[in-house]
Amino acid sequence: MIQFIKDQNFINGANELANLLNSELSHGPVLWIVSGGSNILIEKYILDQIENKNLANLEVILGDERFVSSKDPNSNYLQLISIGFKNKKLHFEPILRNQNLEDTKKYYLNQLLNKLNKNPVIIGQFGIGADGHTLGILPFSTAISSKDKVLYIEGKDFMRLSLSLDFIKKSINYGYLFCFGKDKQKILQILKSGNGSQLKYPSLIFRQIKSIKLYNEYIGG
């Protein structure tokens, strides 16, 4: 079940997530799943709060990526790197290698499996679109019911590579959602009530995860 936390901005939620990461990292390896879009600035803020001694234990993987050239500024990875989401101790690699789509998917899956083998704790950070999508999983996509860990989805603007909803539901230990903006009021109400189909609103998957917090400016409790 989602815990809704009403706040005017992301700072308190980002600080809480940074504290959780530091706590878990002080005990051992952690995999942090990060998202693009509105989460990019938040993720940079959080990374800056990670204690230097803990960075060697931290591995990061994108929850989704746009299938573009590895040098295309639309890449989520490049957008993160361009604002300073990097450190020489940080284990964070691009998914894109200028390969074809199927080979890129295989590389993404291999990267994921390698990180899963080394990291017993998985913390996911996600955003939610006004249409109810999350990661690269778009409404009415056949990918919504996929049991694969990694998949690709054809969007209106980009082909997208993404972790699956099934993987997220089964694998993460802690989840944090940041959903700010006037255009998000409708989807927040749907997530709170649960009145809607996952086919239409893929982000309803988060109601099935035990430990997940949603920071937003409209709904608490």
C-alpha angles and dihedrals in degrees: 000000000000119000107215114213118189115213138146096238143000099266100097093044092047091050091050091050091047090052091050091050092049091048095049093041091054087063100041149303122340133188113214116197110207133192137212130230117044092001095065097085091043091052092051089051091050094047089054088058095054111107112245092234089059099051094085088063094049123094122180132199131179115249088211140000136193114244099238137120113303087244097047112118088221088072112112089216093055092045090055093046092047092061093047105269093151143095130173089240095050120103102217121134133179120254095209118085100161089260128135119278098261094048090047090053090051091049091050091050093048090050090051095048091048092053093045090055091056102038122062094182120063121191118185127201116193144172130211126219123223087249091056098256122138131190105347093320108117128195115278092010117147085227090075092081097037118129092201117110093223128028144155130239131195110233131186091256107021142010103247133208114208147167109251128251089237091056092048092049094049102037118037121092096194131017131196124191125193113194114166130157138077091259090063097065095095096049090045090057090049092050091048095049098034088220103143143062123271088225089065096033110032092182089072083086087083091069086068095057118092102213111038132130126198118203114200140140100242114045132046135170 
